[in-house]
């Protein structure tokens, strides 16, 4: 049941990893990662200056204020 579905899904993702079909999903995951930094910045009283993503699946969040330790670990 669930184990077979998980194995099948994982196998399909690995097979299509470099395809144009999976690329938007991988960039979405980077976006969610960066949103963790954004949320922690706001929660700890900081201000988000910039949020960036690129087609090479990289991202960055530039913030001012807040708790740097918590922001970096979010």
N, CA, C and O atoms as a DFTB+ gen file, in Angstrom:
296 C
 N C O
     1  1       0.798      -1.174       0.000
     2  2       0.000       0.000       0.000
     3  2       0.858       1.262       0.000
     4  3       1.313       1.721      -1.048
     5  1       1.070       1.814       1.196
     6  2       1.768       3.089       1.310
     7  2       3.252       2.951       0.976
     8  3       3.851       3.854       0.392
     9  1       3.835       1.820       1.351
    10  2       5.268       1.623       1.077
    11  2       5.508       1.524      -0.424
    12  3       6.457       2.112      -0.943
    13  1       4.668       0.796      -1.111
    14  2       4.814       0.657      -2.561
    15  2       4.608       2.008      -3.245
    16  3       5.334       2.352      -4.178
    17  1       3.617       2.772      -2.780
    18  2       3.381       4.110      -3.334
    19  2       4.566       5.032      -3.129
    20  3       4.927       5.799      -4.021
    21  1       5.173       4.957      -1.949
    22  2       6.345       5.783      -1.652
    23  2       7.527       5.391      -2.534
    24  3       8.224       6.254      -3.066
    25  1       7.747       4.099      -2.683
    26  2       8.845       3.619      -3.533
    27  2       8.606       4.017      -4.990
    28  3       9.536       4.445      -5.675
    29  1       7.391       3.882      -5.459
    30  2       7.049       4.248      -6.832
    31  2       7.243       5.742      -7.062
    32  3       7.827       6.146      -8.067
    33  1       6.759       6.557      -6.141
    34  2       6.915       8.010      -6.264
    35  2       8.383       8.406      -6.259
    36  3       8.816       9.211      -7.084
    37  1       9.149       7.843      -5.333
    38  2      10.588       8.132      -5.276
    39  2      11.305       7.715      -6.541
    40  3      12.174       8.437      -7.031
    41  1      10.953       6.559      -7.073
    42  2      11.576       6.075      -8.310
    43  2      11.263       6.994      -9.485
    44  3      12.143       7.296     -10.291
    45  1      10.020       7.436      -9.582
    46  2       9.637       8.345     -10.664
    47  2      10.368       9.677     -10.545
    48  3      10.826      10.228     -11.546
    49  1      10.479      10.199      -9.321
    50  2      11.204      11.460      -9.126
    51  2      12.673      11.323      -9.515
    52  3      13.234      12.209     -10.160
    53  1      13.295      10.210      -9.120
    54  2      14.699      10.004      -9.497
    55  2      14.853       9.873     -11.013
    56  3      15.794      10.418     -11.590
    57  1      13.936       9.155     -11.656
    58  2      14.016       8.966     -13.099
    59  2      13.846      10.286     -13.848
    60  3      14.535      10.536     -14.837
    61  1      12.930      11.127     -13.375
    62  2      12.648      12.396     -14.040
    63  2      13.341      13.597     -13.384
    64  3      12.971      14.740     -13.651
    65  1      14.341      13.348     -12.530
    66  2      14.962      14.400     -11.724
    67  2      15.433      15.596     -12.543
    68  3      15.244      16.735     -12.116
    69  1      16.035      15.373     -13.694
    70  2      16.550      16.463     -14.519
    71  2      15.574      16.924     -15.593
    72  3      15.953      17.669     -16.496
    73  1      14.336      16.492     -15.501
    74  2      13.357      16.857     -16.526
    75  2      12.711      18.204     -16.205
    76  3      12.768      18.684     -15.073
    77  1      12.108      18.788     -17.204
    78  2      11.390      20.042     -17.025
    79  2      10.138      19.870     -16.181
    80  3       9.584      20.854     -15.690
    81  1       9.685      18.638     -16.004
    82  2       8.494      18.373     -15.201
    83  2       8.769      18.534     -13.713
    84  3       7.935      19.073     -12.985
    85  1       9.918      18.075     -13.257
    86  2      10.251      18.092     -11.829
    87  2      10.916      19.404     -11.411
    88  3      10.859      19.782     -10.241
    89  1      11.536      20.089     -12.347
    90  2      12.268      21.331     -12.032
    91  2      11.412      22.352     -11.267
    92  3      11.897      22.895     -10.275
    93  1      10.178      22.640     -11.669
    94  2       9.369      23.601     -10.900
    95  2       9.116      23.143      -9.462
    96  3       9.034      23.969      -8.553
    97  1       8.994      21.850      -9.258
    98  2       8.787      21.325      -7.915
    99  2      10.042      21.556      -7.076
   100  3       9.943      21.923      -5.905
   101  1      11.212      21.347      -7.661
   102  2      12.470      21.561      -6.936
   103  2      12.642      23.041      -6.587
   104  3      13.114      23.363      -5.497
   105  1      12.269      23.936      -7.487
   106  2      12.360      25.371      -7.189
   107  2      11.341      25.750      -6.116
   108  3      11.620      26.607      -5.278
   109  1      10.164      25.122      -6.130
   110  2       9.166      25.367      -5.093
   111  2       9.699      24.961      -3.714
   112  3       9.433      25.638      -2.721
   113  1      10.442      23.870      -3.655
   114  2      11.039      23.436      -2.393
   115  2      12.037      24.482      -1.896
   116  3      12.096      24.754      -0.697
   117  1      12.821      25.070      -2.802
   118  2      13.750      26.142      -2.415
   119  2      12.961      27.342      -1.886
   120  3      13.369      27.970      -0.909
   121  1      11.845      27.659      -2.522
   122  2      11.001      28.753      -2.061
   123  2      10.506      28.498      -0.635
   124  3      10.552      29.395       0.206
   125  1      10.034      27.281      -0.362
   126  2       9.568      26.947       0.985
   127  2      10.711      27.066       1.997
   128  3      10.503      27.531       3.117
   129  1      11.912      26.647       1.604
   130  2      13.076      26.775       2.478
   131  2      13.329      28.242       2.825
   132  3      13.518      28.592       3.990
   133  1      13.329      29.084       1.812
   134  2      13.571      30.516       2.049
   135  2      12.452      31.138       2.883
   136  3      12.700      32.047       3.675
   137  1      11.220      30.651       2.708
   138  2      10.112      31.168       3.506
   139  2      10.304      30.863       4.989
   140  3       9.811      31.608       5.837
   141  1      11.004      29.790       5.315
   142  2      11.332      29.516       6.709
   143  2      12.160      30.641       7.300
   144  3      11.924      31.066       8.431
   145  1      13.140      31.129       6.528
   146  2      13.953      32.257       6.982
   147  2      13.105      33.524       7.092
   148  3      13.246      34.294       8.042
   149  1      12.233      33.731       6.124
   150  2      11.361      34.914       6.126
   151  2      10.452      34.906       7.352
   152  3      10.345      35.913       8.051
   153  1       9.807      33.793       7.612
   154  2       8.883      33.702       8.743
   155  2       9.612      33.949      10.060
   156  3       9.119      34.685      10.914
   157  1      10.791      33.333      10.230
   158  2      11.529      33.520      11.470
   159  2      12.024      34.956      11.610
   160  3      12.099      35.477      12.723
   161  1      12.359      35.596      10.503
   162  2      12.748      37.006      10.554
   163  2      11.615      37.845      11.114
   164  3      11.819      38.649      12.024
   165  1      10.427      37.657      10.573
   166  2       9.265      38.441      10.998
   167  2       8.890      38.104      12.443
   168  3       8.595      39.002      13.232
   169  1       8.902      36.825      12.789
   170  2       8.516      36.397      14.136
   171  2       9.452      36.978      15.197
   172  3       9.019      37.291      16.306
   173  1      10.743      37.122      14.852
   174  2      11.698      37.639      15.834
   175  2      11.881      39.148      15.738
   176  3      12.813      39.700      16.322
   177  1      11.004      39.809      15.012
   178  2      11.004      41.269      14.988
   179  2      11.882      41.912      13.937
   180  3      12.131      43.117      13.989
   181  1      12.352      41.130      12.988
   182  2      13.188      41.669      11.919
   183  2      12.373      42.109      10.726
   184  3      11.143      42.054      10.731
   185  1      13.081      42.544       9.707
   186  2      12.452      43.018       8.480
   187  2      13.122      42.342       7.292
   188  3      14.349      42.309       7.206
   189  1      12.332      41.808       6.387
   190  2      12.864      41.172       5.180
   191  2      13.137      42.254       4.146
   192  3      12.243      43.017       3.779
   193  1      14.376      42.312       3.681
   194  2      14.790      43.292       2.687
   195  2      14.650      42.707       1.285
   196  3      14.252      43.403       0.351
   197  1      14.979      41.430       1.145
   198  2      14.964      40.821      -0.189
   199  2      14.817      39.311      -0.074
   200  3      15.369      38.685       0.831
   201  1      14.069      38.742      -0.997
   202  2      13.940      37.296      -1.140
   203  2      14.207      36.991      -2.601
   204  3      13.565      37.561      -3.483
   205  1      15.146      36.099      -2.864
   206  2      15.479      35.794      -4.254
   207  2      15.548      34.307      -4.519
   208  3      15.972      33.533      -3.661
   209  1      15.130      33.910      -5.712
   210  2      15.242      32.539      -6.197
   211  2      15.851      32.597      -7.586
   212  3      15.697      33.594      -8.291
   213  1      16.542      31.536      -7.987
   214  2      17.041      31.512      -9.360
   215  2      16.806      30.149      -9.999
   216  3      16.462      29.183      -9.317
   217  1      16.991      30.081     -11.294
   218  2      16.702      28.859     -12.049
   219  2      17.673      27.725     -11.746
   220  3      17.436      26.585     -12.147
   221  1      18.761      28.021     -11.043
   222  2      19.728      26.985     -10.672
   223  2      19.397      26.389      -9.298
   224  3      20.236      25.740      -8.674
   225  1      18.169      26.620      -8.842
   226  2      17.656      26.113      -7.576
   227  2      18.380      26.701      -6.373
   228  3      18.543      26.037      -5.349
   229  1      18.804      27.932      -6.504
   230  2      19.410      28.652      -5.395
   231  2      18.452      29.710      -4.905
   232  3      17.538      30.128      -5.616
   233  1      18.677      30.131      -3.683
   234  2      17.844      31.181      -3.147
   235  2      18.569      31.923      -2.046
   236  3      19.578      31.454      -1.519
   237  1      18.046      33.077      -1.708
   238  2      18.613      33.844      -0.597
   239  2      17.544      34.728       0.023
   240  3      16.585      35.141      -0.629
   241  1      17.742      34.999       1.295
   242  2      16.881      35.929       2.016
   243  2      17.785      36.928       2.712
   244  3      18.680      36.545       3.466
   245  1      17.555      38.187       2.463
   246  2      18.308      39.258       3.104
   247  2      17.390      39.920       4.107
   248  3      16.296      40.369       3.764
   249  1      17.842      39.980       5.360
   250  2      16.995      40.545       6.406
   251  2      17.791      41.507       7.272
   252  3      19.022      41.502       7.283
   253  1      17.049      42.329       7.996
   254  2      17.645      43.257       8.959
   255  2      16.951      43.045      10.289
   256  3      15.727      42.922      10.345
   257  1      17.726      43.001      11.358
   258  2      17.151      42.817      12.679
   259  2      16.725      41.385      12.909
   260  3      17.060      40.488      12.136
   261  1      15.991      41.184      13.971
   262  2      15.560      39.838      14.323
   263  2      16.672      39.066      14.997
   264  3      17.764      39.594      15.207
   265  1      16.404      37.836      15.331
   266  2      17.374      36.967      15.980
   267  2      18.138      36.182      14.926
   268  3      17.616      35.222      14.360
   269  1      19.363      36.584      14.665
   270  2      20.173      35.991      13.594
   271  2      20.316      34.482      13.749
   272  3      20.217      33.750      12.764
   273  1      20.545      34.011      14.958
   274  2      20.713      32.572      15.199
   275  2      19.470      31.805      14.768
   276  3      19.573      30.802      14.062
   277  1      18.308      32.268      15.184
   278  2      17.053      31.576      14.837
   279  2      16.749      31.698      13.348
   280  3      16.265      30.749      12.732
   281  1      17.031      32.857      12.774
   282  2      16.769      33.064      11.345
   283  2      17.612      32.118      10.504
   284  3      17.102      31.487       9.578
   285  1      18.896      32.015      10.819
   286  2      19.779      31.153      10.041
   287  2      19.447      29.680      10.205
   288  3      19.690      28.888       9.295
   289  1      18.899      29.306      11.341
   290  2      18.568      27.909      11.593
   291  2      17.147      27.533      11.177
   292  3      16.765      26.365      11.259
   293  1      16.367      28.514      10.734
   294  2      14.984      28.225      10.335
   295  2      14.953      27.473       9.029
   296  3      13.876      27.142       8.533
